[in-house]
Amino acid sequence: MKETSSTSEDSGIKNLAKKYKGQIGIGLLVLYVFLLGLGTIGEIWEIEWILDLPLFRPPGKY
């Protein structure tokens, strides 16, 4: 029976993050640009379903 401690799990996550650092960064950049473009399109053409997404709602509007 194999027991894993939190330190070995943490080091596994760190090793995984080191190994795929570039791919994670590119993925986050693509996600950011996609959301930025979606918000811009929603604002320019006033597309309500985009503007009603929780991410793009102004503070206080529920």
C-alpha positions in Angstrom: 0.0 0.0 0.0 1.4 3.3 -1.1 1.0 6.3 1.2 1.4 9.9 -0.2 2.0 12.8 2.0 1.1 16.4 1.3 4.8 17.2 0.7 5.1 14.6 -2.1 1.9 15.8 -3.7 3.1 19.4 -3.5 6.4 18.5 -5.1 4.5 16.6 -7.8 2.5 19.7 -8.6 5.6 21.9 -8.6 7.3 19.4 -11.0 4.3 19.4 -13.3 4.2 23.2 -13.3 7.9 23.4 -14.1 7.5 20.9 -16.9 4.5 22.6 -18.6 5.3 26.2 -17.7 5.3 27.4 -21.3 2.1 25.7 -22.3 0.3 26.9 -19.2 1.5 30.5 -19.9 0.4 30.3 -23.5 -3.0 28.8 -22.5 -3.6 31.6 -20.0 -2.6 34.2 -22.6 -5.0 32.8 -25.2 -7.8 32.7 -22.6 -7.1 36.3 -21.6 -7.1 37.5 -25.2 -10.4 35.6 -25.9 -12.2 37.1 -23.0 -10.9 40.6 -23.8 -12.1 40.2 -27.4 -15.5 38.8 -26.2 -16.0 41.8 -23.9 -14.9 44.2 -26.6 -17.4 42.8 -29.1 -20.2 42.9 -26.5 -19.5 46.5 -25.7 -19.1 47.7 -29.3 -22.2 46.0 -30.7 -24.1 46.0 -27.4 -24.7 42.2 -27.4 -26.8 41.7 -24.3 -26.1 38.0 -23.7 -22.4 38.8 -23.6 -22.8 41.8 -21.3 -25.1 39.7 -19.0 -22.4 37.1 -18.3 -21.2 37.4 -14.7 -17.7 38.2 -15.8 -18.8 41.3 -17.6 -21.5 42.7 -15.3 -20.7 45.9 -13.6 -20.3 45.8 -9.8 -23.7 45.9 -8.0 -25.7 44.6 -11.0 -27.1 41.1 -10.2 
